[in-house]
Amino acid sequence: MNRPRYQPADLSRLRTYSVGRRPHKVSTAALAGLPEPGTSAADLFASLPDVLGVREFRATVDAMAAAIRDGRPVVLAMGAHVVKVGCTPIVVDLIRRGIVSAVACNGAFAIHDMELATVGATSEEVADTIRDGSFGMVSETLDFFTRAAARADERQIGFGEAVGGLLVEANPPGLAHSVLAAAYQASIPATLHVALGTDTVHASGVMDGARIGAASLRDFRLICSVVGDLGAASADGPGGVWLNVGSAVVMPEVFLKAVSVARNLGANLDAMTTANFDMLRHYRPKVNVVTRPVTPGRGHEVIGHHEILLPLLRAALLERLAGPGAVP
């Protein structure tokens, strides 16, 4: 077979045009500012370069502020790392200010939240304790969640409410750091979505799986009602906001099913905004939170460490709410 003999391309024939005719993605107006030491959070926020993640971050703050001003729900769906990297005071503060109107968590979040409140510390070195079988075998934690499951069954309440109520009644030294206790005290929904076998407390010989399952199912039905309220209150008003923070699998799956239930029951969620805050990009948060459930343009992704992003989110949001149209 004869193959063509290629010659170098004649680049003198290339067609060019003036830079003034080209659309640009970045301009000097988007460059980072240089705030002076001691600047306010608002000035620091304004100084960030207006590109990529900052735009997503600002859009999330704008949506949250609009939702709060219009009385729409703001929901934090969280995994355990929010607790483990020291961010519970931020969530508790947002609950007490009336900014966060519901929290939805996986089972591991509840374990670390409870231990931080009762012991003042949490999280073990799994690589060490898994070798001798002591991983997760803390009697006080096992006992607490056995009692929480029993309370949920006896009172026919959700698992999150049962855990929060037990913590408030016990009034441990670290109660002020508990998200579930703060939600209970504020009378807002706090739901726990448990996958049996994934949490250390499931190893208890007296733990009742039927009770856990029933309590978690009650919580799923409760969060379906919350999600159903994430639409706009008026035809042209803002919707509520769902933030997935640090859950790669369980909470995105719960949210997707809750959205389907809400729409099946007649909810209009076109104005709802979602955001995913996590350290890494994962498949489920991307498709189940940021893209599939929402109108195009209303899903945002901000990748970074919780211990950096959540303090920034709180500061930016409080500054935004303190401006024109501030919530009293």
Residue frames as qw, qx, qy, qz and C-alpha x, y, z in Angstrom:
[[0.000, 0.888, 0.460, 0.000, 0.00, 0.00, 0.00],
 [0.401, 0.437, -0.020, 0.805, 1.31, 3.43, -0.98],
 [0.355, -0.705, -0.439, 0.429, 1.47, 5.83, 1.95],
 [0.223, 0.934, 0.107, 0.259, 1.37, 9.62, 1.48],
 [0.615, 0.031, -0.219, 0.757, 4.60, 11.52, 1.97],
 [0.205, -0.906, -0.358, 0.096, 3.70, 14.32, 4.35],
 [0.417, 0.442, -0.089, 0.789, 5.29, 17.75, 4.11],
 [0.208, -0.309, -0.498, 0.783, 5.46, 20.30, 6.97],
 [0.113, 0.815, 0.569, -0.017, 2.31, 22.44, 7.13],
 [0.307, 0.396, 0.109, 0.858, 2.63, 25.93, 5.67],
 [0.263, -0.611, -0.573, 0.479, 1.83, 28.05, 8.72],
 [0.091, -0.168, 0.131, 0.973, 2.09, 31.26, 6.68],
 [0.253, -0.300, -0.644, -0.657, -1.42, 30.47, 5.40],
 [0.215, -0.441, -0.772, 0.404, -3.03, 30.56, 8.88],
 [0.119, -0.698, -0.342, -0.618, -5.98, 32.94, 9.25],
 [0.335, -0.218, -0.551, 0.732, -5.74, 35.30, 12.23],
 [0.142, -0.790, -0.408, -0.434, -7.97, 37.98, 13.72],
 [0.026, 0.589, -0.324, 0.740, -7.68, 40.84, 16.20],
 [0.265, -0.115, -0.823, 0.490, -7.67, 40.07, 19.92],
 [0.270, 0.067, 0.243, -0.929, -10.46, 42.64, 20.28],
 [0.661, 0.019, -0.406, -0.631, -12.84, 40.27, 18.49],
 [0.509, 0.021, -0.854, 0.107, -12.13, 37.32, 20.80],
 [0.663, -0.635, -0.148, -0.368, -14.42, 36.51, 23.76],
 [0.275, 0.450, -0.693, 0.492, -12.42, 36.28, 27.02],
 [0.696, -0.430, -0.575, -0.023, -13.03, 34.15, 30.09],
 [0.581, -0.549, -0.263, 0.540, -10.78, 36.22, 32.40],
 [0.255, 0.794, 0.064, 0.549, -10.21, 39.96, 32.53],
 [0.276, 0.284, -0.474, 0.786, -8.47, 42.36, 34.88],
 [0.506, -0.425, 0.038, -0.750, -11.83, 42.97, 36.56],
 [0.915, -0.238, -0.264, -0.192, -11.76, 39.37, 37.79],
 [0.567, 0.351, -0.577, 0.472, -8.29, 39.46, 39.31],
 [0.610, -0.499, -0.525, 0.322, -7.67, 39.04, 43.03],
 [0.100, -0.912, 0.050, -0.395, -7.64, 42.12, 45.21],
 [0.566, 0.171, -0.551, 0.588, -5.08, 42.79, 47.93],
 [0.470, -0.802, -0.233, -0.285, -6.93, 43.59, 51.15],
 [0.105, 0.642, -0.531, 0.543, -4.89, 45.10, 53.95],
 [0.371, -0.089, -0.843, 0.380, -4.30, 43.28, 57.27],
 [0.077, 0.277, 0.589, -0.755, -7.27, 43.62, 59.59],
 [0.321, -0.019, -0.433, -0.842, -9.77, 43.85, 56.74],
 [0.667, 0.016, 0.402, -0.627, -13.39, 42.76, 57.21],
 [0.538, 0.090, 0.834, 0.080, -14.72, 39.41, 56.06],
 [0.533, 0.748, 0.339, -0.200, -16.78, 41.26, 53.43],
 [0.194, 0.862, -0.383, -0.269, -13.68, 42.93, 51.99],
 [0.332, -0.372, 0.851, 0.168, -11.77, 39.65, 51.99],
 [0.593, 0.375, 0.710, -0.058, -14.66, 37.92, 50.24],
 [0.445, 0.859, 0.105, -0.231, -14.85, 40.75, 47.66],
 [0.038, -0.781, 0.555, 0.282, -11.11, 40.48, 47.02],
 [0.669, -0.062, 0.729, 0.131, -11.24, 36.87, 45.83],
 [0.045, 0.254, -0.628, -0.734, -10.64, 36.42, 42.09],
 [0.658, 0.291, 0.269, -0.640, -13.97, 36.14, 40.27],
 [0.496, 0.370, -0.703, -0.349, -13.35, 32.81, 38.56],
 [0.535, 0.065, -0.842, -0.026, -14.21, 29.11, 38.81],
 [0.452, -0.339, -0.773, 0.290, -14.64, 28.00, 42.43],
 [0.059, -0.202, -0.330, 0.920, -15.08, 31.54, 43.75],
 [0.398, -0.050, -0.338, -0.851, -18.00, 32.08, 41.38],
 [0.579, -0.262, -0.752, -0.175, -19.57, 28.83, 42.56],
 [0.356, -0.263, -0.631, 0.637, -18.97, 29.84, 46.17],
 [0.108, 0.114, 0.102, -0.982, -20.49, 33.29, 45.67],
 [0.491, -0.151, -0.539, -0.667, -23.49, 31.84, 43.88],
 [0.528, -0.308, -0.780, 0.136, -24.07, 29.50, 46.83],
 [0.191, -0.261, -0.456, 0.829, -23.85, 32.37, 49.34],
 [0.265, 0.010, -0.199, -0.943, -26.23, 34.46, 47.21],
 [0.548, -0.231, -0.686, -0.420, -28.73, 31.60, 47.02],
 [0.449, -0.323, -0.726, 0.409, -28.56, 30.97, 50.77],
 [0.044, -0.197, -0.267, 0.942, -29.03, 34.65, 51.61],
 [0.393, -0.067, -0.381, -0.835, -31.97, 34.92, 49.21],
 [0.546, -0.281, -0.776, -0.141, -33.57, 31.79, 50.66],
 [0.332, -0.305, -0.629, 0.634, -33.22, 33.04, 54.23],
 [0.103, 0.135, 0.069, -0.983, -34.68, 36.44, 53.40],
 [0.533, -0.051, -0.427, -0.729, -37.65, 34.80, 51.70],
 [0.664, -0.251, 0.478, -0.517, -38.24, 32.25, 54.44],
 [0.877, 0.263, -0.350, -0.199, -37.19, 29.24, 52.39],
 [0.884, -0.433, 0.157, 0.079, -35.35, 26.27, 53.96],
 [0.317, 0.721, -0.611, 0.079, -31.56, 25.93, 54.05],
 [0.963, -0.235, 0.084, -0.105, -30.55, 22.33, 54.67],
 [0.046, 0.686, -0.726, -0.005, -27.10, 20.95, 55.52],
 [0.992, 0.006, -0.062, -0.106, -26.60, 17.29, 54.58],
 [0.041, -0.809, 0.571, -0.133, -23.38, 16.11, 56.20],
 [0.878, 0.077, -0.454, 0.134, -20.93, 13.29, 56.58],
 [0.757, -0.565, -0.206, 0.254, -18.78, 12.54, 59.61],
 [0.626, 0.134, -0.052, 0.767, -15.74, 14.58, 58.55],
 [0.100, -0.762, -0.121, -0.629, -17.59, 17.80, 59.29],
 [0.703, -0.704, -0.013, -0.100, -17.34, 16.77, 62.95],
 [0.900, -0.180, 0.037, 0.395, -13.88, 15.27, 62.73],
 [0.517, 0.329, 0.032, 0.789, -12.27, 18.43, 61.36],
 [0.264, -0.310, -0.424, 0.809, -13.71, 20.66, 64.05],
 [0.069, -0.205, -0.346, -0.913, -16.58, 22.37, 62.20],
 [0.248, -0.559, -0.791, -0.003, -19.52, 21.60, 64.49],
 [0.143, -0.534, -0.348, 0.757, -19.42, 25.04, 66.20],
 [0.079, 0.141, -0.394, -0.905, -20.06, 26.59, 62.78],
 [0.304, -0.313, -0.789, -0.433, -23.10, 24.43, 62.11],
 [0.297, -0.542, -0.685, 0.386, -24.43, 24.93, 65.66],
 [0.084, -0.390, -0.093, 0.912, -24.07, 28.69, 65.28],
 [0.201, -0.009, -0.543, -0.815, -25.96, 28.70, 61.97],
 [0.334, -0.444, -0.824, -0.109, -28.74, 26.67, 63.58],
 [0.271, -0.551, -0.525, 0.589, -29.00, 29.02, 66.57],
 [0.001, 0.299, -0.129, -0.946, -29.12, 32.04, 64.26],
 [0.594, 0.502, 0.465, -0.423, -32.05, 30.51, 62.40],
 [0.268, 0.608, -0.520, -0.537, -30.04, 30.27, 59.17],
 [0.232, 0.123, -0.945, -0.197, -29.98, 26.46, 58.89],
 [0.648, -0.125, 0.098, -0.745, -33.51, 25.11, 59.08],
 [0.976, -0.065, 0.096, -0.183, -32.77, 21.35, 58.89],
 [0.032, -0.624, 0.773, 0.110, -29.83, 18.95, 59.03],
 [0.970, 0.124, -0.025, -0.207, -29.57, 15.50, 57.47],
 [0.122, -0.704, 0.699, -0.033, -26.67, 13.23, 58.40],
 [0.750, 0.146, -0.640, -0.086, -25.29, 9.75, 57.96],
 [0.831, -0.492, -0.259, -0.014, -24.86, 7.41, 60.90],
 [0.716, 0.021, -0.239, 0.656, -21.15, 8.11, 61.41],
 [0.020, 0.566, -0.042, 0.823, -21.87, 11.83, 61.83],
 [0.650, -0.620, -0.139, -0.417, -24.12, 11.01, 64.79],
 [0.884, -0.242, -0.254, 0.308, -21.48, 8.83, 66.45],
 [0.522, 0.174, -0.164, 0.819, -18.78, 11.51, 66.32],
 [0.211, -0.601, -0.088, -0.766, -21.26, 14.25, 67.26],
 [0.774, -0.560, -0.215, -0.202, -22.34, 12.27, 70.33],
 [0.826, -0.164, -0.227, 0.489, -18.77, 11.41, 71.42],
 [0.309, 0.398, -0.089, 0.859, -17.59, 15.00, 71.04],
 [0.412, -0.631, -0.090, -0.651, -20.47, 16.14, 73.25],
 [0.846, -0.496, -0.119, -0.153, -20.09, 13.48, 75.93],
 [0.874, -0.190, -0.025, 0.446, -16.35, 12.78, 76.00],
 [0.081, -0.918, 0.155, 0.356, -14.96, 15.98, 74.56],
 [0.054, -0.535, 0.734, 0.416, -13.03, 13.98, 71.94],
 [0.863, 0.303, 0.315, -0.255, -13.69, 11.54, 69.11],
 [0.704, 0.644, -0.287, -0.081, -12.15, 9.62, 66.19],
 [0.764, -0.457, 0.431, 0.150, -9.65, 6.80, 66.66],
 [0.127, 0.610, -0.679, -0.389, -6.66, 5.70, 64.60],
 [0.917, 0.151, 0.081, -0.360, -8.33, 2.91, 62.64],
 [0.657, 0.518, -0.545, 0.054, -5.09, 1.55, 61.21],
 [0.020, 0.401, -0.789, 0.465, -4.04, 0.70, 64.78],
 [0.536, -0.075, 0.587, -0.601, -7.29, -0.50, 66.36],
 [0.834, 0.277, -0.185, -0.440, -8.41, -2.61, 63.38],
 [0.453, 0.445, -0.769, 0.068, -5.43, -4.91, 63.91],
 [0.053, 0.078, -0.896, 0.433, -6.53, -6.21, 67.31],
 [0.246, -0.478, -0.798, -0.273, -10.29, -5.96, 66.78],
 [0.197, -0.493, -0.523, 0.667, -10.78, -3.05, 69.18],
 [0.009, -0.079, -0.315, -0.946, -11.94, -0.67, 66.44],
 [0.438, -0.330, -0.353, -0.758, -15.35, 0.73, 67.35],
 [0.620, -0.333, -0.709, 0.054, -15.71, -1.35, 70.50],
 [0.028, 0.226, -0.403, 0.886, -16.34, 1.54, 72.90],
 [0.135, -0.396, -0.890, 0.182, -18.97, 0.46, 75.42],
 [0.074, 0.507, 0.364, -0.778, -20.38, 3.93, 76.15],
 [0.272, 0.310, -0.401, -0.818, -21.01, 4.66, 72.47],
 [0.263, -0.114, -0.915, -0.282, -22.56, 1.27, 71.82],
 [0.094, -0.447, -0.782, 0.424, -24.83, 1.69, 74.83],
 [0.143, 0.433, 0.116, -0.883, -25.90, 5.21, 73.87],
 [0.359, 0.204, -0.526, -0.744, -27.04, 4.25, 70.39],
 [0.229, -0.237, -0.944, -0.028, -28.80, 1.15, 71.66],
 [0.010, -0.512, -0.601, 0.614, -30.79, 3.44, 73.97],
 [0.201, 0.384, -0.172, -0.885, -31.41, 5.92, 71.16],
 [0.300, -0.015, -0.805, -0.512, -32.84, 3.20, 68.93],
 [0.183, -0.397, -0.869, 0.234, -35.06, 2.02, 71.79],
 [0.067, 0.492, 0.317, -0.808, -36.30, 5.59, 72.42],
 [0.253, 0.230, -0.465, -0.817, -37.08, 6.08, 68.74],
 [0.303, -0.183, -0.899, -0.257, -39.11, 2.87, 68.77],
 [0.146, -0.446, -0.751, 0.463, -40.94, 3.61, 72.00],
 [0.096, 0.595, 0.224, -0.766, -41.89, 7.17, 70.98],
 [0.587, 0.558, 0.542, 0.225, -42.22, 6.46, 67.24],
 [0.064, 0.944, -0.120, -0.302, -39.85, 9.30, 66.38],
 [0.709, 0.639, -0.264, 0.137, -36.90, 9.59, 64.05],
 [0.850, -0.118, -0.221, 0.463, -33.38, 8.49, 64.95],
 [0.337, 0.434, -0.120, 0.827, -32.03, 12.04, 64.81],
 [0.424, -0.647, -0.022, -0.633, -34.61, 13.36, 67.24],
 [0.892, -0.405, -0.200, 0.012, -33.97, 10.43, 69.58],
 [0.726, 0.073, -0.206, 0.652, -30.20, 11.07, 69.64],
 [0.091, 0.521, -0.060, 0.847, -30.63, 14.83, 70.09],
 [0.607, -0.622, -0.133, -0.477, -33.15, 14.37, 72.88],
 [0.892, -0.305, -0.234, 0.240, -30.96, 11.94, 74.80],
 [0.551, 0.230, -0.175, 0.783, -28.01, 14.32, 74.57],
 [0.162, -0.594, 0.000, -0.788, -30.02, 17.29, 75.80],
 [0.773, -0.554, -0.171, -0.257, -31.39, 15.29, 78.74],
 [0.863, -0.154, -0.209, 0.434, -27.91, 14.04, 79.68],
 [0.038, -0.993, 0.065, -0.096, -26.51, 17.60, 79.42],
 [0.865, -0.109, -0.010, 0.489, -22.86, 16.47, 79.02],
 [0.363, -0.641, 0.062, 0.673, -19.99, 18.99, 79.27],
 [0.197, -0.193, 0.537, 0.797, -19.65, 19.31, 75.51],
 [0.357, 0.600, 0.703, -0.134, -23.36, 19.67, 74.71],
 [0.177, 0.822, 0.006, -0.541, -22.80, 23.09, 73.12],
 [0.020, -0.492, 0.692, 0.528, -20.72, 21.41, 70.39],
 [0.367, 0.196, 0.907, 0.067, -23.42, 18.93, 69.35],
 [0.214, 0.023, -0.464, -0.859, -25.24, 19.63, 66.09],
 [0.381, -0.347, -0.815, -0.265, -27.98, 17.09, 66.86],
 [0.273, -0.510, -0.608, 0.544, -28.57, 18.60, 70.30],
 [0.004, 0.290, -0.036, -0.956, -28.71, 22.11, 68.81],
 [0.293, -0.134, -0.649, -0.689, -31.25, 20.96, 66.25],
 [0.370, -0.458, -0.805, 0.076, -33.35, 19.34, 68.98],
 [0.205, -0.477, -0.403, 0.754, -33.23, 22.49, 71.09],
 [0.118, 0.253, -0.227, -0.933, -34.19, 24.63, 68.08],
 [0.604, 0.370, 0.604, -0.366, -37.03, 22.23, 67.15],
 [0.485, 0.599, -0.395, -0.500, -35.79, 21.82, 63.59],
 [0.985, 0.135, -0.020, -0.108, -35.60, 18.50, 61.70],
 [0.086, -0.661, 0.743, 0.059, -32.43, 16.49, 62.28],
 [0.951, 0.151, 0.003, -0.271, -32.52, 13.25, 60.33],
 [0.331, -0.523, 0.773, 0.141, -30.15, 10.28, 60.42],
 [0.831, 0.403, -0.191, -0.333, -29.86, 8.04, 57.38],
 [0.496, -0.509, 0.703, -0.030, -28.24, 4.77, 58.39],
 [0.738, 0.349, -0.530, -0.231, -26.86, 2.02, 56.16],
 [0.855, -0.439, 0.220, -0.164, -26.85, -1.06, 58.37],
 [0.934, -0.008, 0.095, 0.345, -23.38, -2.51, 58.83],
 [0.493, 0.654, -0.052, 0.572, -21.54, 0.71, 58.02],
 [0.214, -0.786, 0.247, -0.525, -21.33, 2.16, 61.55],
 [0.238, 0.319, -0.826, 0.398, -19.29, 0.88, 64.47],
 [0.451, -0.136, 0.534, -0.703, -22.32, 0.75, 66.77],
 [0.827, 0.130, -0.258, -0.483, -23.92, -1.92, 64.58],
 [0.507, 0.276, -0.798, 0.172, -21.43, -4.40, 66.06],
 [0.364, -0.287, 0.576, -0.674, -23.25, -4.30, 69.40],
 [0.117, -0.074, -0.989, -0.046, -24.69, -7.65, 70.36],
 [0.090, 0.524, 0.735, -0.421, -27.87, -6.02, 71.66],
 [0.163, 0.333, -0.188, -0.910, -28.42, -3.48, 68.90],
 [0.525, 0.449, 0.697, -0.193, -31.82, -3.96, 67.28],
 [0.219, -0.038, 0.568, 0.792, -31.57, -3.57, 63.51],
 [0.005, 0.627, 0.726, 0.282, -35.33, -3.40, 63.12],
 [0.219, -0.838, -0.326, 0.379, -35.48, -0.39, 65.43],
 [0.288, -0.458, 0.308, 0.782, -32.65, 1.37, 63.62],
 [0.175, 0.209, 0.726, 0.631, -34.23, 0.69, 60.26],
 [0.061, -0.752, -0.651, -0.087, -37.66, 1.90, 61.32],
 [0.259, -0.792, -0.145, 0.533, -36.24, 5.06, 62.92],
 [0.270, -0.307, 0.465, 0.785, -34.13, 5.83, 59.86],
 [0.116, 0.426, 0.757, 0.482, -37.12, 5.27, 57.57],
 [0.117, -0.853, -0.471, 0.192, -39.15, 7.74, 59.64],
 [0.271, -0.653, 0.157, 0.689, -36.32, 10.20, 59.16],
 [0.257, 0.061, 0.665, 0.698, -36.35, 9.59, 55.40],
 [0.023, 0.694, 0.681, 0.233, -40.03, 10.42, 55.28],
 [0.232, -0.844, -0.221, 0.430, -39.38, 13.56, 57.30],
 [0.285, -0.446, 0.370, 0.763, -36.60, 14.76, 55.01],
 [0.226, 0.388, 0.733, 0.512, -38.87, 14.14, 52.02],
 [0.062, -0.876, -0.476, 0.056, -41.22, 16.76, 53.50],
 [0.313, -0.727, 0.115, 0.600, -38.33, 19.17, 53.99],
 [0.324, -0.090, 0.622, 0.708, -37.15, 18.68, 50.40],
 [0.145, 0.622, 0.716, 0.280, -40.71, 19.21, 49.20],
 [0.131, -0.923, -0.271, 0.238, -40.54, 22.70, 50.73],
 [0.513, -0.360, 0.280, 0.727, -37.38, 23.72, 48.82],
 [0.326, 0.570, 0.521, 0.545, -39.33, 25.30, 46.01],
 [0.077, 0.220, -0.037, 0.972, -40.12, 28.99, 45.75],
 [0.085, 0.434, 0.687, -0.576, -42.84, 30.55, 47.92],
 [0.410, 0.712, 0.179, -0.541, -44.00, 32.71, 45.01],
 [0.811, 0.550, 0.194, 0.050, -43.84, 32.49, 41.23],
 [0.522, 0.741, -0.218, 0.363, -40.71, 34.61, 40.91],
 [0.479, -0.797, 0.319, -0.183, -39.17, 34.09, 44.36],
 [0.214, 0.544, -0.807, 0.080, -36.02, 32.20, 45.35],
 [0.879, -0.186, -0.403, -0.172, -36.13, 28.57, 46.35],
 [0.710, -0.656, 0.255, -0.018, -34.49, 26.82, 49.26],
 [0.338, 0.701, -0.626, 0.038, -30.93, 25.49, 49.33],
 [0.972, -0.227, 0.064, 0.001, -29.57, 21.97, 49.89],
 [0.144, 0.786, -0.597, 0.069, -25.85, 21.75, 50.75],
 [0.984, -0.072, -0.143, 0.074, -24.15, 18.38, 50.64],
 [0.040, -0.848, 0.485, -0.210, -21.07, 18.69, 52.85],
 [0.089, -0.531, 0.829, -0.152, -18.66, 15.80, 52.99],
 [0.721, 0.057, 0.650, -0.233, -20.88, 12.85, 52.08],
 [0.076, 0.385, -0.713, -0.581, -19.82, 10.99, 48.94],
 [0.193, -0.098, -0.931, -0.293, -22.50, 8.28, 48.88],
 [0.068, -0.446, -0.848, 0.277, -25.28, 8.07, 51.48],
 [0.101, 0.605, 0.332, -0.717, -26.59, 11.63, 51.57],
 [0.211, 0.319, -0.476, -0.792, -26.51, 12.19, 47.77],
 [0.195, -0.166, -0.926, -0.279, -28.50, 8.98, 47.35],
 [0.036, -0.530, -0.714, 0.456, -30.99, 10.01, 50.04],
 [0.123, 0.506, 0.017, -0.854, -31.41, 13.43, 48.44],
 [0.191, 0.121, -0.699, -0.679, -32.08, 12.05, 44.97],
 [0.192, -0.358, -0.910, -0.078, -34.84, 9.78, 46.27],
 [0.045, -0.568, -0.522, 0.635, -36.31, 12.55, 48.40],
 [0.146, 0.357, -0.269, -0.883, -36.46, 14.84, 45.35],
 [0.235, -0.094, -0.837, -0.485, -38.30, 12.15, 43.40],
 [0.161, -0.490, -0.818, 0.254, -40.80, 11.66, 46.24],
 [0.003, 0.521, 0.250, -0.816, -41.35, 15.40, 46.61],
 [0.225, 0.251, -0.453, -0.825, -42.00, 15.90, 42.90],
 [0.214, -0.218, -0.922, -0.238, -44.20, 12.82, 42.75],
 [0.141, -0.579, -0.702, 0.391, -46.33, 14.38, 45.49],
 [0.193, 0.863, 0.427, 0.192, -46.66, 17.59, 43.50],
 [0.370, -0.762, 0.033, 0.531, -43.81, 19.84, 44.68],
 [0.561, 0.791, 0.018, 0.245, -42.37, 22.32, 42.19],
 [0.692, -0.560, 0.119, 0.440, -38.63, 22.41, 42.87],
 [0.628, 0.634, 0.146, 0.428, -37.52, 24.40, 39.82],
 [0.003, 0.911, -0.165, 0.377, -36.24, 27.28, 42.00],
 [0.837, -0.521, 0.109, 0.123, -34.27, 25.02, 44.36],
 [0.323, 0.791, -0.502, 0.130, -30.48, 25.53, 44.55],
 [0.951, -0.284, 0.002, 0.121, -28.01, 22.80, 45.47],
 [0.192, 0.827, -0.509, 0.139, -24.30, 22.84, 46.28],
 [0.958, -0.133, -0.185, 0.174, -21.68, 20.21, 46.98],
 [0.082, -0.859, 0.458, -0.214, -18.84, 21.12, 49.35],
 [0.969, -0.206, 0.109, 0.081, -16.21, 18.40, 49.57],
 [0.406, -0.678, 0.488, 0.371, -12.48, 17.74, 49.49],
 [0.248, -0.146, 0.819, 0.496, -12.67, 15.64, 46.30],
 [0.569, 0.212, -0.260, -0.751, -14.92, 15.40, 43.27],
 [0.337, 0.017, 0.935, -0.113, -17.11, 12.31, 43.48],
 [0.084, -0.205, -0.782, -0.583, -19.61, 10.85, 41.04],
 [0.189, -0.592, -0.783, 0.021, -22.70, 10.75, 43.24],
 [0.124, -0.657, -0.288, 0.686, -22.54, 14.27, 44.69],
 [0.037, -0.246, 0.434, 0.866, -21.95, 15.61, 41.19],
 [0.215, -0.192, -0.746, -0.601, -24.87, 13.86, 39.49],
 [0.335, -0.527, -0.781, 0.025, -27.27, 13.37, 42.42],
 [0.248, -0.690, -0.357, 0.579, -26.87, 16.83, 43.95],
 [0.142, -0.504, 0.199, 0.828, -25.34, 19.28, 41.47],
 [0.114, 0.153, -0.626, -0.756, -26.84, 18.21, 38.12],
 [0.139, -0.284, -0.908, -0.274, -29.77, 15.76, 37.97],
 [0.110, -0.594, -0.738, 0.301, -32.20, 17.23, 40.54],
 [0.067, -0.689, -0.194, 0.695, -31.97, 20.91, 39.65],
 [0.494, 0.852, 0.169, -0.038, -32.66, 23.37, 36.88],
 [0.740, 0.276, 0.000, 0.613, -29.45, 24.03, 34.89],
 [0.179, 0.618, -0.137, 0.754, -27.40, 26.74, 36.56],
 [0.559, -0.657, 0.090, -0.497, -28.78, 26.10, 40.05],
 [0.947, -0.278, -0.048, 0.154, -26.27, 23.42, 41.04],
 [0.127, 0.885, -0.403, 0.196, -22.84, 24.43, 42.35],
 [0.938, -0.120, -0.195, 0.262, -19.65, 22.58, 43.30],
 [0.045, -0.889, 0.366, -0.270, -17.00, 24.00, 45.63],
 [0.925, -0.005, -0.317, 0.209, -14.06, 21.67, 46.22],
 [0.172, 0.628, -0.478, 0.590, -11.82, 22.16, 49.24],
 [0.354, -0.068, -0.813, 0.457, -11.24, 21.27, 52.86],
 [0.362, -0.729, -0.555, -0.171, -14.24, 21.66, 55.18],
 [0.535, -0.585, -0.267, 0.548, -12.07, 23.31, 57.82],
 [0.230, -0.146, 0.208, 0.939, -11.37, 26.11, 55.32],
 [0.107, -0.338, -0.605, -0.713, -14.59, 26.34, 53.34],
 [0.356, -0.653, -0.667, -0.044, -17.14, 26.23, 56.15],
 [0.326, -0.581, -0.257, 0.700, -15.64, 29.11, 58.19],
 [0.094, -0.096, 0.363, 0.922, -15.47, 31.15, 54.97],
 [0.190, -0.454, -0.733, -0.469, -19.06, 30.25, 54.13],
 [0.342, -0.690, -0.568, 0.292, -20.29, 31.35, 57.55],
 [0.273, -0.465, -0.036, 0.841, -18.37, 34.64, 57.44],
 [0.015, 0.057, 0.526, 0.849, -19.50, 35.46, 53.90],
 [0.240, -0.540, -0.752, -0.293, -23.10, 34.59, 54.65],
 [0.326, -0.678, -0.467, 0.464, -23.27, 36.64, 57.86],
 [0.181, -0.328, 0.158, 0.913, -21.75, 39.62, 56.06],
 [0.081, -0.235, -0.666, -0.703, -24.26, 39.25, 53.21],
 [0.312, -0.629, -0.708, -0.077, -27.20, 39.03, 55.61],
 [0.331, -0.585, -0.303, 0.676, -25.97, 42.09, 57.51],
 [0.155, -0.028, 0.347, 0.925, -26.22, 44.20, 54.36],
 [0.429, 0.057, -0.104, -0.895, -29.29, 45.70, 52.67],
 [0.777, -0.092, -0.391, -0.484, -32.35, 43.61, 53.31],
 [0.155, 0.301, -0.859, 0.383, -30.77, 42.05, 56.38],
 [0.597, -0.410, -0.672, -0.154, -32.75, 39.51, 58.35],
 [0.349, -0.738, 0.193, -0.544, -33.72, 41.02, 61.74]]
